[in-house]
Amino acid sequence: MIHETIKKNGITFGIITGLTSVLITTLIYSIDLNLFTSPWIGFSNLALYLIIAIGLLVKTKKEFQGIFTFKDAFTTYFISALIGIAISVVFNIILFNIFDPAAKDTVKELTIKYMIAAMEKFNAPAEGINKAIADLKENDQFSVSGLLKGSLSNIVFCTIFGLILAAFFKSKPSSQE
């Protein structure tokens, strides 16, 4: 049975994470689609999600008043991550497949241009660049199936990330304090 505090905080922070993702996506969509390919936006998003995750685990650990097991820390984070990913994916499905399907084609072309420039900058061989372009053109990352596949890789990343955070935030045995 999952402790009520873990559920409450996981759900609350999952909604916060999901709504943050929706807000960021909406701002990027509204301001300039080129921002979808910006590495700085990507790094900023990661930093923001890290801050939210740390806030979640600090709050939950305080509420547990000292005994915060690895399992509790991981479960709290994982619930939050799953909810955040679900909200984000549902929003992206609606935005790119119902509201504005043309935007996904624009973002795909911008991604291809960005990838070509980046690969050329690192002197990638032409056949490697051509293969990468073909793969991008073949796979629609913003289709419903593409977004669902992307969410699976996000879940894997979040699982690894959550394991690291849980190891950091778990309570140390009283003999080590």
C-alpha positions in Angstrom: 0.0 0.0 0.0 1.3 3.4 -0.9 1.5 6.0 1.9 -1.0 8.8 1.5 1.7 11.5 1.6 3.5 9.8 -1.3 0.3 9.7 -3.3 -0.7 13.3 -2.5 2.7 14.8 -3.3 3.3 12.6 -6.3 0.0 13.6 -7.8 0.3 17.3 -6.9 3.8 17.6 -8.3 2.9 15.5 -11.3 0.1 17.9 -12.2 2.6 20.8 -11.6 5.1 19.2 -13.9 2.5 18.4 -16.6 1.1 21.9 -16.5 4.6 23.4 -16.6 5.2 21.3 -19.7 1.9 22.5 -21.3 2.8 26.1 -20.5 6.3 25.8 -22.0 5.0 24.0 -25.1 2.3 26.7 -25.5 4.8 29.5 -25.1 7.2 28.0 -27.6 4.3 27.3 -30.0 3.0 30.9 -29.6 6.4 32.7 -29.8 8.4 30.8 -32.4 8.4 27.2 -33.6 12.2 27.5 -34.0 12.5 27.3 -30.2 11.5 23.6 -30.4 15.0 23.0 -31.7 16.9 25.2 -29.3 19.3 23.3 -27.1 19.1 26.1 -24.5 15.3 25.6 -24.2 16.0 21.9 -23.8 18.6 22.4 -21.1 16.4 25.0 -19.4 13.5 22.5 -19.3 15.7 19.8 -17.8 16.8 22.3 -15.1 13.3 23.3 -14.4 12.1 19.7 -14.1 15.1 18.9 -11.8 14.1 21.8 -9.5 10.5 20.6 -9.4 11.7 17.0 -8.6 14.0 18.2 -5.9 11.2 20.4 -4.4 8.9 17.3 -4.4 11.5 15.1 -2.6 12.5 17.8 -0.1 8.8 18.4 0.8 8.0 14.7 1.0 11.1 13.9 3.1 10.2 16.7 5.5 6.7 15.4 5.9 8.1 11.9 6.7 10.1 13.5 9.5 13.3 11.6 9.1 12.6 8.1 7.7 12.4 8.4 3.9 13.3 5.1 2.3 14.7 4.6 -1.2 11.5 3.0 -2.2 9.4 5.9 -0.8 11.6 8.5 -2.6 11.5 6.6 -5.9 7.8 6.0 -5.7 7.0 9.6 -5.0 9.2 10.8 -7.9 7.9 8.1 -10.3 4.2 8.9 -9.6 5.0 12.6 -10.3 6.9 11.8 -13.5 4.2 9.5 -14.9 1.5 12.0 -14.3 3.6 14.8 -15.8 4.5 12.8 -18.9 0.8 11.8 -19.4 -0.4 15.4 -19.2 2.3 16.5 -21.6 1.7 13.7 -24.1 -2.1 14.3 -24.1 -1.6 18.0 -24.7 0.9 17.4 -27.5 -1.4 14.9 -29.2 -4.2 17.5 -29.1 -2.0 20.4 -30.2 -0.1 18.6 -33.1 -2.7 16.2 -34.3 -6.0 18.0 -33.8 -5.5 21.7 -33.2 -2.6 22.4 -35.7 -1.3 19.4 -37.6 0.7 21.7 -39.9 2.9 22.8 -37.0 4.3 19.3 -36.7 5.5 19.4 -40.3 7.1 22.8 -39.7 8.8 21.6 -36.5 10.0 18.4 -38.4 11.6 20.6 -41.1 13.2 22.8 -38.6 14.6 19.8 -36.7 16.0 18.4 -39.9 17.7 21.7 -40.7 19.1 22.0 -37.2 20.3 18.4 -37.3 22.1 18.9 -40.6 23.8 22.0 -39.3 24.9 20.3 -36.1 26.2 17.2 -37.9 28.1 19.3 -40.5 29.6 21.3 -37.6 31.0 18.0 -36.2 32.2 16.9 -39.7 29.8 13.9 -39.8 30.1 12.0 -43.1 27.5 12.7 -45.7 26.1 9.2 -45.7 25.5 9.6 -41.9 23.7 12.9 -42.4 21.6 11.4 -45.2 20.6 8.4 -43.1 19.7 10.7 -40.2 17.5 12.8 -42.4 15.8 9.8 -43.9 15.1 8.5 -40.4 13.6 11.8 -39.3 11.4 12.1 -42.5 10.2 8.5 -42.1 9.3 8.9 -38.4 6.7 11.4 -37.3 7.7 12.3 -33.8 4.4 14.3 -33.3 2.0 11.6 -34.5 0.0 9.9 -31.8 2.2 6.8 -32.1 5.3 8.9 -32.2 4.4 10.8 -29.1 3.5 7.5 -27.3 6.8 6.0 -28.3 8.6 9.2 -27.1 6.7 8.9 -23.8 8.1 5.4 -23.3 11.7 6.7 -23.7 10.8 9.6 -21.3 9.6 7.0 -18.8 12.9 5.1 -19.1 14.9 8.3 -18.7 12.8 9.3 -15.7 13.2 5.9 -14.1 17.0 6.2 -14.3 16.8 9.8 -13.1 14.4 8.8 -10.3 16.7 6.1 -9.1 19.5 8.6 -8.8 17.4 11.1 -7.0 16.0 8.5 -4.6 19.5 7.3 -3.7 20.4 10.9 -3.0 17.2 11.7 -0.9 16.7 8.5 1.0 17.3 8.8 4.7 20.7 7.5 5.9 20.6 4.8 8.6 20.8 6.3 12.1 24.3 4.8 12.5 25.6 7.1 9.7 24.0 10.4 11.0 
